[in-house]
Amino acid sequence: MNLDFLKELGLKEKNAGTWTGVQSTDSGNYIDSYSPVDGTFIGSVSTTTKEEYEQVMATAQEAYKTWRTVPAPKRGEIVRQYGDALRKHKTALGKLVSYEMGKSLQEGYGEVQEMIDICDFAVGLSRQLYGLSMHSERPLHRMYEQWHPLGVVGIISAFNFPVAVWSWNSMIALICGNVCVWKGSEKTPLCAIACQNIFHQVLKDNQLPEGISCIVNGDYKVGEYMTQDKRVPLVSATGSTRMGKIVAQEVAGRLGKSLLELGGNNAIIITENADLNLVVPGAVFGAVGTCGQRCTSTRRLIIHESVYDAVKEKIAGAYPQLKIGNPLDENNHVGPLIDQDAVNAYLSSIEKVKAEGGTFVVEGGVLEGAGYESGCYVKPCIAEVQNDYAIVQHETFAPILYLIKYSDLDEAIALQNDVPQGLSSAIMTKDLREAELFLSARGSDCGIANVNIGTSGAEIGGAFGGEKETGGGRESGSDAWKAYMRRQTNTINYSTELPLAQGIKFDL
């Protein structure tokens, strides 16, 4: 395959057909990146040693001394320039995301567009880091609050969105005055290197310290350097619930802050008043987009008994139309799973569904033959199940869609909420009362609740995140920026006396 787009992203051809990230150090140990698209070895990245991590932290801390003094709108200007650089490299970076991660090329381009969008959002936000003013109970006193940067923000991202989630965190953290240290997924290391190469050129062009944005490479052990490091006041981690619990305990143990974006087990409730023309595209894309490897992927359809058979027939009828294959071919809808471990988890989940009594409407399996040599291509499948099956309560990162029947809306909402996770949810209905009930305190317990759209495809303008075992964090839009700053309350006495609050007398 022609990988010339890697040159544009600052990656170097190490040997014929293999590539490497450009790094200032070389530990002698490497992360090898294989494409799930065709099984090809793309290249390698040097892993970060403890000594190298200490060098990175020292560089970041020194850069923070400069960056925190730059006015926020000026910091926004640097982010604006990065957004323009991403526009220039959108095609190349989108292809790398698609090839190294396996999502469709349209989704790869969409992920880079999401980076561009968050840059635009952050630029505007750089002039809106508002505090509050309040009236003091003491005469000739003024009270207000302001926000200051935290320092070094650690970012741990996952393979399924190898560039966008980093940008959600870093672009907001940067305009807030922080510097960032990023550990990208060991499954998509070249994506992280490419993003850093583009950003470092922007820093160089503006004569700013490269330590404003740093990268470390490796497995969970490198992540532990950050979670255990008191010099990192905030760790933002995206990944499994299991991983998130470890991060939360480590960071809390040193009284640091963590921002967690963890698993989802997302459902669409389809009422008897649903527009079935909206159900099929919403449910199918939600279930098979990114080959079911989004935290917002649709896992469950909770369908009213009166339309259950019709919906089942429509959804099952759409699956044979899916084109599965090389995601860089824009005619294909579904690419591969990330690796063989993911394939094994998919196959194991299918067997568990059958063991618990589930029935498959559309059968799954691994695809073989020409075009599927990597062994990572699987068939999206559909099963009729009960919500309380152990496997249904579990998040499987694969294109397995569960159908569940209900009789009244209160029951449907209870089923929707009766899983450990609480990320994204949706209802399909033309009835205003049903929609409002779903969005009320009696309704969805998820951080995201949609009406007449699917569970995936969140926009950057709203705060992104979920409840329960999803972690409770919020990233991206709205006032999520507050997670990256510390609040300070200020009281100014401009009188010639010193009255105390609450009328306390203290005479000397």
C-alpha positions in Angstrom: 0.0 0.0 0.0 1.2 3.5 -0.8 2.0 5.2 2.6 3.4 8.5 1.2 1.0 10.4 3.4 3.3 9.4 6.4 6.0 11.6 4.9 3.7 14.6 5.1 3.1 14.0 8.8 6.8 14.1 9.6 7.3 10.3 9.9 10.5 8.9 8.5 11.0 5.8 6.4 13.3 3.6 8.6 13.6 0.8 6.1 11.8 0.0 2.9 8.1 0.2 3.8 8.6 0.7 7.6 8.4 4.0 9.4 9.4 5.5 12.7 8.4 8.5 14.8 11.0 11.2 15.0 12.1 11.4 18.6 14.9 13.1 20.5 15.7 9.9 22.4 15.9 6.2 21.6 15.5 3.7 24.5 16.2 0.7 22.4 12.8 -0.8 23.1 10.0 -0.2 20.7 6.2 -0.4 20.2 5.5 -2.0 16.9 2.5 -0.8 15.0 0.6 -3.3 12.7 -2.3 -2.1 10.6 -5.5 -4.1 11.2 -6.5 -3.2 7.6 -4.0 -5.7 6.0 -1.8 -6.9 8.8 1.2 -4.9 7.5 3.9 -3.8 9.9 3.8 0.0 9.6 6.6 1.0 11.9 7.9 1.4 15.4 8.1 4.0 18.1 10.7 4.1 21.0 9.1 3.5 24.4 9.7 6.0 27.2 12.0 4.9 30.0 11.6 6.3 33.6 14.7 8.5 33.0 13.3 9.9 29.8 9.9 10.5 31.5 11.8 12.6 34.1 13.3 14.6 31.3 9.9 15.1 29.7 8.5 16.3 33.0 11.4 18.7 33.6 10.9 20.1 30.1 7.1 20.5 30.6 7.5 22.2 34.0 10.0 24.7 32.6 7.7 25.4 29.6 4.8 26.0 32.1 6.6 28.9 33.6 6.5 30.7 30.2 3.1 29.5 29.0 1.1 30.4 32.1 2.2 34.1 31.7 1.0 34.3 28.1 -2.4 36.0 28.0 -5.2 33.5 27.3 -6.3 35.1 23.9 -2.6 34.8 22.8 -2.7 31.2 23.8 -5.8 30.9 21.8 -3.9 32.2 18.8 -1.5 29.3 19.0 -4.4 26.9 19.1 -5.9 28.7 16.1 -2.7 28.1 14.1 -2.7 24.5 15.0 -6.3 24.2 13.7 -5.1 25.7 10.4 -2.2 23.3 10.3 -4.7 20.4 10.8 -6.8 21.7 7.9 -3.6 21.5 5.7 -2.9 18.0 6.8 -6.5 16.7 7.2 -6.3 14.2 4.3 -2.9 12.7 5.4 -3.8 12.5 9.1 -7.2 11.1 8.3 -5.7 8.4 6.2 -3.2 7.5 9.0 -6.1 7.3 11.6 -8.0 5.0 9.2 -5.0 2.8 8.4 -3.5 2.4 11.8 -6.8 2.2 13.8 -9.1 0.6 11.1 -12.0 3.0 11.1 -13.6 4.0 7.8 -11.8 6.7 5.9 -14.9 9.0 6.3 -14.6 8.5 10.0 -10.9 9.1 9.9 -11.5 12.4 8.1 -14.3 13.1 10.6 -12.0 12.6 13.5 -9.5 15.2 12.2 -12.4 17.5 11.6 -13.4 17.1 15.2 -9.9 18.2 16.1 -10.3 21.3 13.9 -13.7 22.0 15.5 -12.3 21.8 19.0 -9.5 24.2 18.1 -12.1 26.7 16.8 -14.1 26.2 20.0 -11.0 26.7 22.2 -10.0 29.9 20.4 -13.3 31.5 21.2 -13.2 30.1 24.8 -9.8 31.8 25.3 -11.6 35.1 25.6 -14.4 33.7 27.9 -12.7 32.2 30.9 -15.1 34.1 33.1 -15.2 34.3 36.9 -17.9 35.8 39.0 -18.2 39.0 41.1 -20.3 39.0 44.3 -21.4 41.5 46.9 -19.6 41.4 50.2 -21.4 41.7 53.5 -18.7 44.1 54.7 -18.8 47.7 53.6 -16.2 48.9 51.1 -15.2 45.4 50.2 -15.3 43.6 46.8 -15.4 39.9 46.2 -14.8 38.0 43.0 -13.5 34.7 41.8 -11.0 33.9 39.1 -9.5 30.8 37.5 -5.9 29.8 37.2 -4.1 26.9 35.3 -3.3 23.7 37.2 0.2 23.1 35.7 1.0 19.9 33.9 -2.1 18.0 32.6 -1.5 14.3 31.9 -3.6 12.8 29.1 -4.1 9.1 28.5 -6.0 8.3 25.4 -7.4 5.1 23.8 -7.0 3.5 20.4 -10.5 4.0 19.1 -10.2 7.8 18.8 -6.4 8.1 18.6 -6.3 11.8 17.9 -9.6 13.5 18.6 -9.8 12.7 22.4 -6.3 14.1 22.9 -7.3 17.3 21.2 -10.5 17.6 23.3 -8.3 17.7 26.4 -5.2 19.4 25.1 -6.7 22.3 23.2 -8.9 23.3 26.2 -6.1 22.7 28.7 -3.7 24.8 26.7 -5.9 27.9 26.4 -6.4 27.5 30.2 -2.6 28.0 30.6 -1.6 24.4 31.2 1.0 22.3 29.5 0.3 18.8 28.4 2.0 15.4 28.6 0.2 12.8 26.4 0.4 9.0 26.5 -1.3 7.9 23.4 -2.5 4.3 22.9 0.3 1.7 22.3 -2.0 0.3 19.6 -1.9 3.6 17.5 1.5 5.2 18.4 2.2 6.7 15.0 -1.0 8.8 15.2 0.2 10.4 18.4 3.6 11.1 16.9 2.0 12.7 13.8 -0.1 15.1 15.9 2.9 16.1 17.9 5.0 16.7 14.8 2.4 19.2 13.5 2.0 20.9 16.8 5.7 21.3 17.5 6.1 23.0 14.1 3.5 25.6 15.3 5.4 26.1 18.6 8.7 26.4 16.7 7.3 29.0 14.3 6.1 31.1 17.3 9.4 30.6 19.2 7.7 28.9 22.1 9.1 26.1 24.2 8.4 22.6 22.8 7.6 21.4 26.4 4.2 23.0 26.1 3.1 19.8 24.5 5.0 16.6 25.2 4.5 12.9 24.4 5.5 9.7 26.2 5.1 6.2 24.7 4.5 2.8 26.1 2.1 0.5 27.8 0.3 0.9 31.2 3.6 1.2 33.0 4.3 4.5 31.4 0.8 5.6 32.3 1.6 4.8 35.9 4.4 7.3 35.8 1.8 10.0 35.4 -0.9 8.6 37.7 1.6 8.4 40.5 3.3 11.7 39.9 2.4 14.6 42.2 3.7 17.0 39.6 0.7 16.1 37.5 -2.3 17.7 39.3 -4.9 16.4 36.7 -4.9 13.1 34.8 -7.5 12.8 32.1 -7.9 9.1 31.1 -10.0 7.5 28.4 -10.4 3.7 28.3 -12.1 0.8 30.0 -13.8 1.0 33.3 -11.2 -1.4 34.8 -8.4 0.9 33.8 -10.3 3.9 35.0 -10.8 2.5 38.5 -7.0 1.9 38.8 -6.3 5.5 37.6 -8.9 7.0 40.0 -7.4 5.2 43.0 -3.8 6.1 42.2 -4.6 9.7 41.6 -6.9 10.1 44.5 -4.3 8.5 46.7 -2.1 11.5 46.2 -5.1 13.9 46.3 -4.8 14.7 42.6 -7.7 15.2 40.2 -8.8 12.7 37.6 -11.1 13.2 34.6 -12.4 9.8 33.5 -14.1 8.8 30.2 -14.8 5.1 30.5 -17.1 2.4 29.2 -20.6 2.7 27.7 -23.5 0.3 27.2 -25.7 2.5 25.2 -29.3 1.9 24.3 -31.9 3.4 22.0 -35.5 3.1 23.1 -37.9 2.7 20.2 -41.4 3.6 21.1 -44.6 2.7 19.3 -44.7 6.4 18.2 -41.2 6.2 16.6 -40.5 7.3 13.0 -39.1 4.0 11.7 -37.4 5.9 8.9 -35.1 7.4 11.5 -34.6 4.2 13.4 -32.6 2.2 10.8 -29.8 4.7 10.0 -29.5 5.8 13.6 -29.4 2.3 15.0 -27.2 0.7 12.3 -24.5 3.4 12.2 -24.5 3.5 16.0 -24.0 -0.3 16.1 -21.4 -0.8 13.3 -19.6 2.6 13.1 -15.9 2.1 13.9 -16.8 -1.6 13.9 -18.6 -1.2 17.2 -15.5 0.2 18.9 -16.9 3.6 20.1 -17.6 4.2 23.7 -20.9 5.7 22.4 -21.7 2.7 20.1 -25.3 1.4 20.2 -25.3 -1.9 22.1 -29.0 -2.3 22.9 -32.3 -1.6 21.1 -35.2 -1.5 23.6 -38.2 -1.9 21.3 -41.9 -1.5 22.1 -43.7 -4.8 21.6 -46.2 -3.3 19.1 -43.4 -2.5 16.6 -40.8 -5.1 17.7 -41.2 -7.4 14.7 -41.2 -4.5 12.2 -38.1 -3.0 13.7 -36.3 -6.3 13.9 -37.1 -7.0 10.2 -35.9 -3.5 9.1 -32.7 -3.7 11.1 -31.9 -7.3 10.1 -32.7 -6.4 6.4 -30.2 -3.5 6.5 -27.2 -5.6 7.7 -26.7 -7.6 4.4 -26.3 -4.2 2.7 -23.2 -3.4 4.8 -19.9 -3.4 2.8 -17.1 -4.8 5.0 -13.5 -4.3 3.9 -10.5 -2.0 3.6 -11.6 1.2 5.3 -9.5 3.3 3.0 -12.0 2.3 0.2 -14.8 4.8 0.7 -17.3 2.4 -0.7 -17.0 0.3 2.5 -19.0 0.9 5.6 -17.2 -1.2 8.1 -13.5 -1.8 8.7 -11.7 -4.3 11.0 -11.5 -4.6 14.7 -8.2 -3.2 16.1 -6.4 -6.6 16.7 -6.7 -10.3 17.4 -7.5 -9.7 21.1 -10.6 -7.7 20.0 -11.6 -10.5 17.6 -11.3 -13.1 20.4 -13.4 -10.9 22.7 -16.1 -10.6 20.0 -16.2 -14.4 19.5 -16.3 -15.1 23.2 -19.2 -12.7 23.6 -21.1 -14.5 20.9 -20.7 -17.8 22.7 -21.8 -16.2 26.0 -24.9 -14.8 24.3 -25.8 -18.3 23.1 -25.0 -19.9 26.5 -27.4 -17.5 28.3 -30.2 -18.3 25.9 -29.9 -15.5 23.3 -31.0 -16.1 19.7 -29.1 -14.6 16.8 -31.2 -12.8 14.1 -28.1 -12.0 12.1 -25.2 -14.4 12.7 -21.6 -13.3 13.4 -18.3 -14.7 12.5 -14.8 -13.9 11.3 -14.4 -13.1 7.6 -11.8 -14.9 5.6 -10.3 -14.8 2.1 -9.1 -12.1 -0.2 -9.1 -8.7 1.5 -9.4 -10.1 5.0 -5.9 -11.4 5.5 -5.3 -9.5 8.7 -7.9 -11.8 10.4 -9.5 -8.7 12.1 -12.6 -8.4 9.9 -15.8 -9.7 11.5 -19.5 -9.7 10.7 -21.8 -7.3 12.6 -24.4 -9.4 14.2 -27.8 -9.0 16.0 -29.2 -11.1 18.9 -32.5 -11.2 20.8 -31.7 -11.2 24.5 -32.8 -10.3 28.0 -31.4 -7.2 29.6 -30.2 -9.0 32.7 -27.9 -11.4 30.8 -24.4 -11.1 32.2 -23.0 -10.5 28.8 -25.5 -7.8 28.0 -24.5 -6.0 31.2 -20.9 -6.1 30.0 -19.5 -3.7 27.3 -18.1 -5.7 24.4 -16.1 -3.5 22.1 -17.4 -5.1 18.9 -20.4 -4.8 16.5 -22.9 -7.0 18.4 -26.3 -5.4 18.7 -28.9 -6.7 21.3 -32.7 -6.5 20.8 -34.9 -6.3 23.9 -38.7 -6.0 24.0 -40.7 -3.8 26.4 -44.4 -3.0 27.0 -44.5 0.4 28.6 -42.2 3.4 28.7 -41.4 3.2 32.4 -40.2 -0.3 31.9 -38.1 0.8 28.9 -36.4 3.5 30.9 -35.8 1.1 33.7 -34.2 -1.4 31.3 -32.1 1.4 29.7 -30.8 2.5 33.1 -30.3 -1.1 34.5 -26.7 -1.5 33.4 -23.5 -0.4 35.3 -22.5 2.2 32.6 -24.1 5.5 32.0 -22.7 7.3 28.9 -25.1 7.8 26.0 -28.7 7.1 25.4 -31.5 7.9 23.0 -35.2 7.6 22.4 -37.0 7.4 19.0 -40.5 9.0 19.3 -42.8 11.5 17.8 -44.6 11.9 21.1 -43.5 15.1 23.0 -44.5 13.6 26.4 -42.4 10.5 25.8 -39.4 12.6 24.8 -39.7 14.9 27.8 -40.2 12.1 30.2 -37.0 10.4 28.9 -35.1 13.7 29.4 -36.5 14.3 32.9 -35.2 13.3 36.3 -37.3 10.1 35.9 -35.7 9.3 32.6 -32.2 8.4 31.3 -29.5 8.4 33.9 -26.8 8.9 31.2 -24.6 11.9 30.7 -25.9 12.1 27.1 -29.6 11.7 26.3 -30.8 12.2 22.7 -34.2 12.4 21.0 -34.6 11.1 17.4 -30.9 10.6 16.8 -28.6 7.7 17.7 -26.2 7.3 20.7 -23.0 8.1 18.8 -21.8 11.2 17.0 -21.5 13.8 19.8 -20.8 17.4 18.8 -17.9 19.3 20.5 -20.1 22.1 21.7 -21.7 20.1 24.5 -19.9 18.6 27.5 -19.1 15.0 26.7 -19.1 12.3 29.4 -21.2 9.9 31.5 -22.2 8.7 34.9 -21.8 5.5 37.0 -19.0 3.3 35.7 -18.5 5.7 32.8 -16.5 7.8 35.3 -18.4 11.1 35.7 -15.9 13.2 33.7 -16.8 15.9 31.2 -14.6 17.0 28.3 -14.9 19.2 25.2 -17.7 21.9 25.2 -19.9 23.8 27.6 -18.1 24.6 30.8 -15.9 21.5 30.8 -12.9 23.9 30.7 -13.3 24.3 34.5 -11.9 20.8 35.1 -8.5 22.1 33.8 -8.3 25.1 36.1 -8.3 25.9 39.8 -10.8 28.4 41.3 -9.6 31.2 43.5 -11.9 33.5 45.6 -10.6 37.0 46.1 -11.7 39.6 48.7 -10.4 43.2 48.4 -10.8 45.7 51.2 -10.6 49.3 50.0 -11.7 50.8 53.3 -9.6 52.2 56.1 -11.0 49.7 58.6 -10.8 46.0 59.1 -14.3 44.6 59.7 -14.6 40.8 60.1 -17.2 38.6 58.4 -20.3 37.4 60.3 -20.1 40.5 62.5 -17.3 39.1 64.7 -15.6 41.6 67.0 -11.9 41.3 67.6 -10.7 44.5 69.3 -7.1 45.0 70.5 
